[in-house]
Amino acid sequence: INSVKDLVIKTVSAFANNSVEGGLLILGISSRGEVVGIDHLNEGQRNLIMDLNTLLRGHAAVARCYDCQDAKGNDRTICLFYSSYV
């Protein structure tokens, strides 16, 4: 989970500092575009990676989880992180 947390910090920071358009990081979508979800994470792990106020300082980012379905109709949860340029 620490590697995911580090990925979120680095990516959201890069969006905020280097991209005039900001950026969107989505956890739970495979590199092939398939919905796989983050349902294997427990509540504590989700909170750890989504607590941007603790992970980042002086940011303009938000994190939200959304329920959706995979290709087989199974319920899945994905997490979106949006960061605007600062």
The first five atom37 places (N, CA, C, CB, O) and aatype in JSON, in Angstrom:
{
  "aatype": [9, 2, 15, 19, 11, 3, 10, 19, 9, 11, 16, 19, 15, 0, 13, 0, 2, 2, 15, 19, 6, 7, 7, 10, 10, 9, 10, 7, 9, 15, 15, 1, 7, 6, 19, 19, 7, 9, 3, 8, 10, 2, 6, 7, 5, 1, 2, 10, 9, 12, 3, 10, 2, 16, 10, 10, 1, 7, 8, 0, 0, 19, 0, 1, 4, 18, 3, 4, 5, 3, 0, 11, 7, 2, 3, 1, 16, 9, 4, 10, 13, 18, 15, 15, 18, 19],
  "atom_mask": [
    [1, 1, 1, 1, 1],
    [1, 1, 1, 1, 1],
    [1, 1, 1, 1, 1],
    [1, 1, 1, 1, 1],
    [1, 1, 1, 1, 1],
    [1, 1, 1, 1, 1],
    [1, 1, 1, 1, 1],
    [1, 1, 1, 1, 1],
    [1, 1, 1, 1, 1],
    [1, 1, 1, 1, 1],
    [1, 1, 1, 1, 1],
    [1, 1, 1, 1, 1],
    [1, 1, 1, 1, 1],
    [1, 1, 1, 1, 1],
    [1, 1, 1, 1, 1],
    [1, 1, 1, 1, 1],
    [1, 1, 1, 1, 1],
    [1, 1, 1, 1, 1],
    [1, 1, 1, 1, 1],
    [1, 1, 1, 1, 1],
    [1, 1, 1, 1, 1],
    [1, 1, 1, 0, 1],
    [1, 1, 1, 0, 1],
    [1, 1, 1, 1, 1],
    [1, 1, 1, 1, 1],
    [1, 1, 1, 1, 1],
    [1, 1, 1, 1, 1],
    [1, 1, 1, 0, 1],
    [1, 1, 1, 1, 1],
    [1, 1, 1, 1, 1],
    [1, 1, 1, 1, 1],
    [1, 1, 1, 1, 1],
    [1, 1, 1, 0, 1],
    [1, 1, 1, 1, 1],
    [1, 1, 1, 1, 1],
    [1, 1, 1, 1, 1],
    [1, 1, 1, 0, 1],
    [1, 1, 1, 1, 1],
    [1, 1, 1, 1, 1],
    [1, 1, 1, 1, 1],
    [1, 1, 1, 1, 1],
    [1, 1, 1, 1, 1],
    [1, 1, 1, 1, 1],
    [1, 1, 1, 0, 1],
    [1, 1, 1, 1, 1],
    [1, 1, 1, 1, 1],
    [1, 1, 1, 1, 1],
    [1, 1, 1, 1, 1],
    [1, 1, 1, 1, 1],
    [1, 1, 1, 1, 1],
    [1, 1, 1, 1, 1],
    [1, 1, 1, 1, 1],
    [1, 1, 1, 1, 1],
    [1, 1, 1, 1, 1],
    [1, 1, 1, 1, 1],
    [1, 1, 1, 1, 1],
    [1, 1, 1, 1, 1],
    [1, 1, 1, 0, 1],
    [1, 1, 1, 1, 1],
    [1, 1, 1, 1, 1],
    [1, 1, 1, 1, 1],
    [1, 1, 1, 1, 1],
    [1, 1, 1, 1, 1],
    [1, 1, 1, 1, 1],
    [1, 1, 1, 1, 1],
    [1, 1, 1, 1, 1],
    [1, 1, 1, 1, 1],
    [1, 1, 1, 1, 1],
    [1, 1, 1, 1, 1],
    [1, 1, 1, 1, 1],
    [1, 1, 1, 1, 1],
    [1, 1, 1, 1, 1],
    [1, 1, 1, 0, 1],
    [1, 1, 1, 1, 1],
    [1, 1, 1, 1, 1],
    [1, 1, 1, 1, 1],
    [1, 1, 1, 1, 1],
    [1, 1, 1, 1, 1],
    [1, 1, 1, 1, 1],
    [1, 1, 1, 1, 1],
    [1, 1, 1, 1, 1],
    [1, 1, 1, 1, 1],
    [1, 1, 1, 1, 1],
    [1, 1, 1, 1, 1],
    [1, 1, 1, 1, 1],
    [1, 1, 1, 1, 1]
  ],
  "atom_positions": [
    [[0.82, -1.19, 0.0], [0.0, 0.0, 0.0], [0.87, 1.26, 0.0], [-0.94, 0.0, 1.21], [0.46, 2.31, -0.5]],
    [[2.07, 1.15, 0.56], [2.96, 2.31, 0.58], [3.4, 2.72, -0.82], [4.18, 2.02, 1.42], [3.57, 3.91, -1.1]],
    [[3.57, 1.75, -1.71], [3.96, 2.09, -3.08], [2.81, 2.8, -3.8], [4.38, 0.83, -3.86], [3.05, 3.7, -4.6]],
    [[1.58, 2.41, -3.52], [0.42, 3.1, -4.11], [0.33, 4.52, -3.56], [-0.89, 2.32, -3.82], [0.08, 5.46, -4.3]],
    [[0.52, 4.65, -2.27], [0.5, 5.98, -1.64], [1.57, 6.88, -2.25], [0.71, 5.86, -0.11], [1.3, 8.04, -2.55]],
    [[2.76, 6.35, -2.44], [3.84, 7.14, -3.06], [3.5, 7.52, -4.5], [5.16, 6.35, -3.04], [3.79, 8.64, -4.93]],
    [[2.88, 6.61, -5.23], [2.45, 6.9, -6.6], [1.44, 8.04, -6.61], [1.84, 5.64, -7.25], [1.53, 8.95, -7.44]],
    [[0.48, 8.0, -5.71], [-0.53, 9.07, -5.63], [0.14, 10.41, -5.33], [-1.59, 8.74, -4.55], [-0.16, 11.41, -5.98]],
    [[1.02, 10.43, -4.36], [1.71, 11.68, -3.99], [2.49, 12.24, -5.17], [2.65, 11.44, -2.79], [2.36, 13.42, -5.49]],
    [[3.3, 11.41, -5.81], [4.13, 11.87, -6.92], [3.3, 12.33, -8.11], [5.07, 10.76, -7.35], [3.59, 13.36, -8.72]],
    [[2.27, 11.58, -8.43], [1.46, 11.91, -9.6], [0.64, 13.17, -9.38], [0.53, 10.76, -9.94], [0.63, 14.05, -10.24]],
    [[-0.03, 13.27, -8.26], [-0.84, 14.45, -7.97], [0.05, 15.69, -7.87], [-1.64, 14.26, -6.67], [-0.33, 16.76, -8.34]],
    [[1.21, 15.56, -7.27], [2.15, 16.69, -7.19], [2.62, 17.11, -8.57], [3.36, 16.32, -6.32], [2.72, 18.31, -8.86]],
    [[2.9, 16.14, -9.43], [3.33, 16.46, -10.79], [2.23, 17.19, -11.55], [3.73, 15.18, -11.54], [2.51, 18.16, -12.26]],
    [[1.0, 16.74, -11.41], [-0.12, 17.43, -12.07], [-0.22, 18.87, -11.59], [-1.44, 16.69, -11.8], [-0.44, 19.78, -12.39]],
    [[-0.07, 19.07, -10.3], [-0.23, 20.41, -9.72], [0.91, 21.34, -10.1], [-0.32, 20.32, -8.21], [0.71, 22.55, -10.23]],
    [[2.1, 20.8, -10.29], [3.27, 21.63, -10.5], [3.72, 21.76, -11.95], [4.38, 21.11, -9.71], [4.45, 22.69, -12.29]],
    [[3.29, 20.84, -12.81], [3.85, 20.82, -14.16], [2.85, 20.9, -15.29], [4.64, 19.6, -14.32], [3.25, 21.09, -16.44]],
    [[1.59, 20.76, -15.01], [0.6, 20.72, -16.08], [-0.4, 21.85, -15.89], [-0.12, 19.36, -16.11], [-1.12, 21.88, -14.89]],
    [[-0.47, 22.77, -16.83], [-1.38, 23.9, -16.74], [-2.83, 23.41, -16.69], [-1.18, 24.86, -17.94], [-3.7, 24.08, -16.12]],
    [[-3.09, 22.26, -17.26], [-4.44, 21.7, -17.26], [-4.73, 20.86, -16.01], [-4.65, 20.86, -18.49], [-5.87, 20.41, -15.84]],
    [[-3.76, 20.64, -15.15], [-3.96, 19.76, -14.02], [-3.93, 18.32, -14.49], [0.0, 0.0, 0.0], [-3.34, 18.03, -15.53]],
    [[-4.56, 17.43, -13.75], [-4.56, 16.04, -14.18], [-5.49, 15.17, -13.37], [0.0, 0.0, 0.0], [-5.96, 15.56, -12.3]],
    [[-5.77, 14.0, -13.9], [-6.67, 13.04, -13.27], [-5.96, 11.69, -13.17], [-7.99, 12.92, -14.07], [-5.5, 11.14, -14.17]],
    [[-5.89, 11.17, -11.96], [-5.34, 9.84, -11.7], [-6.52, 8.96, -11.28], [-4.21, 9.88, -10.58], [-7.29, 9.32, -10.4]],
    [[-6.64, 7.81, -11.92], [-7.72, 6.89, -11.59], [-7.13, 5.57, -11.12], [-8.66, 6.67, -12.82], [-6.35, 4.94, -11.83]],
    [[-7.5, 5.16, -9.92], [-7.1, 3.85, -9.4], [-8.27, 2.91, -9.57], [-6.65, 3.94, -7.9], [-9.4, 3.23, -9.19]],
    [[-8.01, 1.74, -10.13], [-9.04, 0.74, -10.3], [-9.37, 0.48, -11.76], [0.0, 0.0, 0.0], [-10.3, -0.26, -12.06]],
    [[-8.61, 1.1, -12.67], [-8.74, 0.86, -14.1], [-7.4, 0.3, -14.56], [-9.14, 2.17, -14.89], [-6.35, 0.91, -14.31]],
    [[-7.41, -0.83, -15.24], [-6.17, -1.46, -15.68], [-5.54, -0.67, -16.83], [-6.42, -2.91, -16.11], [-6.18, 0.22, -17.39]],
    [[-4.31, -0.99, -17.17], [-3.63, -0.34, -18.29], [-4.31, -0.63, -19.62], [-2.18, -0.77, -18.35], [-4.08, 0.07, -20.6]],
    [[-5.15, -1.67, -19.66], [-5.92, -2.0, -20.86], [-7.3, -1.35, -20.86], [-6.05, -3.5, -21.0], [-8.1, -1.59, -21.77]],
    [[-7.59, -0.54, -19.83], [-8.86, 0.16, -19.76], [-9.98, -0.62, -19.12], [0.0, 0.0, 0.0], [-11.14, -0.21, -19.19]],
    [[-9.67, -1.74, -18.5], [-10.69, -2.56, -17.86], [-10.92, -2.13, -16.42], [-10.3, -4.04, -17.91], [-9.97, -1.79, -15.72]],
    [[-12.17, -2.13, -15.99], [-12.51, -1.81, -14.61], [-12.14, -3.01, -13.74], [-14.03, -1.43, -14.46], [-12.72, -4.08, -13.89]],
    [[-11.19, -2.83, -12.84], [-10.8, -3.9, -11.92], [-11.13, -3.52, -10.47], [-9.3, -4.2, -12.06], [-11.26, -4.39, -9.61]],
    [[-11.25, -2.24, -10.21], [-11.64, -1.77, -8.89], [-10.52, -1.78, -7.88], [0.0, 0.0, 0.0], [-9.42, -2.29, -8.11]],
    [[-10.86, -1.21, -6.74], [-9.94, -1.18, -5.59], [-10.57, -1.89, -4.4], [-9.57, 0.28, -5.22], [-10.2, -1.64, -3.25]],
    [[-11.51, -2.77, -4.68], [-12.29, -3.43, -3.64], [-11.45, -4.36, -2.76], [-13.4, -4.21, -4.26], [-11.89, -4.73, -1.67]],
    [[-10.27, -4.72, -3.2], [-9.4, -5.57, -2.4], [-8.75, -4.8, -1.25], [-8.31, -6.18, -3.28], [-8.19, -5.41, -0.34]],
    [[-8.84, -3.47, -1.29], [-8.29, -2.64, -0.21], [-9.31, -2.53, 0.92], [-7.9, -1.24, -0.73], [-10.5, -2.39, 0.68]],
    [[-8.82, -2.6, 2.16], [-9.73, -2.4, 3.28], [-9.92, -0.9, 3.53], [-9.19, -3.11, 4.56], [-9.26, -0.07, 2.9]],
    [[-10.81, -0.56, 4.42], [-11.15, 0.85, 4.67], [-9.93, 1.66, 5.12], [-12.25, 0.95, 5.72], [-9.75, 2.8, 4.69]],
    [[-9.11, 1.09, 5.96], [-7.9, 1.78, 6.43], [-6.93, 2.08, 5.3], [0.0, 0.0, 0.0], [-6.35, 3.16, 5.24]],
    [[-6.76, 1.12, 4.4], [-5.88, 1.31, 3.25], [-6.44, 2.38, 2.31], [-5.68, -0.01, 2.49], [-5.69, 3.22, 1.81]],
    [[-7.74, 2.35, 2.08], [-8.35, 3.39, 1.23], [-8.16, 4.77, 1.84], [-9.84, 3.12, 1.03], [-7.81, 5.72, 1.15]],
    [[-8.4, 4.86, 3.14], [-8.23, 6.15, 3.8], [-6.79, 6.64, 3.72], [-8.66, 6.05, 5.26], [-6.54, 7.83, 3.57]],
    [[-5.84, 5.73, 3.83], [-4.42, 6.08, 3.76], [-4.06, 6.71, 2.43], [-3.57, 4.85, 4.0], [-3.33, 7.7, 2.4]],
    [[-4.56, 6.16, 1.33], [-4.19, 6.71, 0.03], [-5.06, 7.89, -0.39], [-4.27, 5.62, -1.02], [-4.69, 8.63, -1.31]],
    [[-6.2, 8.08, 0.25], [-7.1, 9.16, -0.14], [-6.98, 10.41, 0.72], [-8.5, 8.68, -0.11], [-7.56, 11.44, 0.38]],
    [[-6.25, 10.35, 1.81], [-6.14, 11.48, 2.72], [-5.12, 12.48, 2.2], [-5.76, 11.01, 4.14], [-3.99, 12.56, 2.7]],
    [[-5.52, 13.24, 1.19], [-4.6, 14.17, 0.54], [-4.15, 15.3, 1.46], [-5.24, 14.76, -0.69], [-3.07, 15.86, 1.27]],
    [[-4.96, 15.65, 2.45], [-4.56, 16.72, 3.37], [-3.35, 16.31, 4.19], [-5.72, 17.08, 4.3], [-2.54, 17.16, 4.58]],
    [[-3.21, 15.03, 4.46], [-2.04, 14.53, 5.18], [-0.87, 14.27, 4.24], [-2.4, 13.24, 5.94], [0.28, 14.52, 4.58]],
    [[-1.18, 13.78, 3.03], [-0.13, 13.41, 2.09], [0.54, 14.61, 1.42], [-0.69, 12.5, 1.04], [1.73, 14.57, 1.14]],
    [[-0.23, 15.66, 1.17], [0.26, 16.81, 0.41], [-0.04, 18.1, 1.15], [-0.37, 16.85, -1.0], [-1.02, 18.2, 1.89]],
    [[0.82, 19.09, 0.95], [0.6, 20.4, 1.56], [0.46, 21.44, 0.46], [1.76, 20.78, 2.53], [1.19, 21.4, -0.53]],
    [[-0.48, 22.35, 0.64], [-0.65, 23.43, -0.32], [-1.1, 22.96, -1.68], [0.0, 0.0, 0.0], [-0.66, 23.49, -2.7]],
    [[-1.95, 21.97, -1.71], [-2.4, 21.4, -2.97], [-3.83, 21.85, -3.27], [-2.31, 19.87, -2.95], [-4.52, 22.38, -2.4]],
    [[-4.25, 21.63, -4.47], [-5.63, 21.89, -4.89], [-6.19, 20.62, -5.49], [-5.71, 23.08, -5.9], [-6.69, 20.63, -6.61]],
    [[-6.1, 19.52, -4.75], [-6.5, 18.22, -5.27], [-7.67, 17.67, -4.47], [-5.32, 17.24, -5.24], [-7.84, 17.97, -3.28]],
    [[-8.48, 16.85, -5.13], [-9.59, 16.18, -4.47], [-9.56, 14.7, -4.83], [-10.95, 16.82, -4.87], [-9.1, 14.31, -5.9]],
    [[-10.05, 13.88, -3.91], [-10.13, 12.43, -4.13], [-11.56, 11.97, -3.86], [-9.11, 11.66, -3.22], [-12.16, 12.36, -2.86]],
    [[-12.07, 11.15, -4.74], [-13.43, 10.63, -4.59], [-13.46, 9.18, -5.08], [-14.45, 11.5, -5.37], [-12.79, 8.83, -6.05]],
    [[-14.25, 8.37, -4.41], [-14.5, 7.01, -4.85], [-15.87, 6.95, -5.51], [-14.4, 6.01, -3.67], [-16.81, 7.63, -5.09]],
    [[-15.97, 6.13, -6.54], [-17.22, 5.96, -7.27], [-17.5, 4.49, -7.47], [-17.18, 6.7, -8.63], [-16.59, 3.7, -7.74]],
    [[-18.76, 4.12, -7.34], [-19.18, 2.76, -7.62], [-19.48, 2.63, -9.11], [-20.42, 2.37, -6.77], [-20.07, 3.53, -9.71]],
    [[-19.07, 1.52, -9.69], [-19.33, 1.24, -11.1], [-19.37, -0.28, -11.28], [-18.24, 1.89, -12.03], [-19.34, -1.02, -10.3]],
    [[-19.43, -0.72, -12.51], [-19.46, -2.15, -12.78], [-18.37, -2.51, -13.77], [-20.83, -2.58, -13.31], [-18.02, -1.72, -14.65]],
    [[-17.84, -3.72, -13.63], [-16.87, -4.2, -14.59], [-17.6, -4.79, -15.8], [-15.92, -5.26, -13.95], [-18.83, -4.74, -15.85]],
    [[-16.87, -5.33, -16.75], [-17.45, -5.84, -18.0], [-18.42, -7.0, -17.76], [-16.35, -6.28, -18.93], [-19.29, -7.26, -18.6]],
    [[-18.28, -7.7, -16.64], [-19.17, -8.82, -16.34], [-20.37, -8.41, -15.49], [-18.41, -9.91, -15.63], [-21.2, -9.25, -15.12]],
    [[-20.45, -7.12, -15.18], [-21.57, -6.63, -14.38], [-21.36, -6.69, -12.88], [0.0, 0.0, 0.0], [-22.29, -6.45, -12.11]],
    [[-20.13, -7.01, -12.46], [-19.82, -7.05, -11.04], [-19.61, -5.64, -10.51], [-18.56, -7.92, -10.78], [-19.01, -4.8, -11.19]],
    [[-20.1, -5.38, -9.31], [-19.92, -4.08, -8.68], [-18.45, -3.88, -8.31], [-20.82, -3.94, -7.43], [-17.82, -4.77, -7.74]],
    [[-17.92, -2.74, -8.65], [-16.53, -2.38, -8.35], [-16.5, -0.93, -7.88], [-15.61, -2.58, -9.6], [-17.42, -0.15, -8.14]],
    [[-15.44, -0.58, -7.19], [-15.21, 0.79, -6.75], [-13.91, 1.28, -7.38], [-15.16, 0.9, -5.18], [-12.9, 0.58, -7.34]],
    [[-13.95, 2.48, -7.96], [-12.73, 3.11, -8.47], [-12.52, 4.4, -7.7], [-12.83, 3.38, -10.01], [-13.44, 4.93, -7.09]],
    [[-11.31, 4.88, -7.72], [-10.97, 6.1, -7.0], [-10.34, 7.09, -7.97], [-10.0, 5.81, -5.82], [-9.42, 6.75, -8.71]],
    [[-10.85, 8.32, -7.96], [-10.36, 9.37, -8.84], [-9.69, 10.46, -8.01], [-11.5, 9.96, -9.7], [-10.21, 10.88, -6.98]],
    [[-8.53, 10.89, -8.48], [-7.8, 11.99, -7.87], [-7.66, 13.08, -8.92], [-6.4, 11.54, -7.32], [-7.08, 12.84, -9.98]],
    [[-8.18, 14.25, -8.66], [-8.04, 15.35, -9.61], [-7.22, 16.44, -8.94], [-9.43, 15.89, -10.07], [-7.47, 16.83, -7.8]],
    [[-6.25, 16.93, -9.68], [-5.42, 18.02, -9.19], [-5.4, 19.13, -10.24], [-3.99, 17.54, -8.87], [-5.09, 18.89, -11.41]],
    [[-5.71, 20.32, -9.8], [-5.61, 21.47, -10.7], [-4.23, 22.07, -10.57], [-6.72, 22.53, -10.4], [-3.52, 21.82, -9.59]],
    [[-3.86, 22.86, -11.54], [-2.56, 23.54, -11.55], [-2.56, 24.62, -10.48], [-2.25, 24.15, -12.96], [-3.54, 25.34, -10.34]],
    [[-1.47, 24.73, -9.74], [-1.36, 25.77, -8.7], [-0.42, 26.87, -9.11], [-0.9, 25.18, -7.38], [-0.22, 27.82, -8.35]]
  ]
}
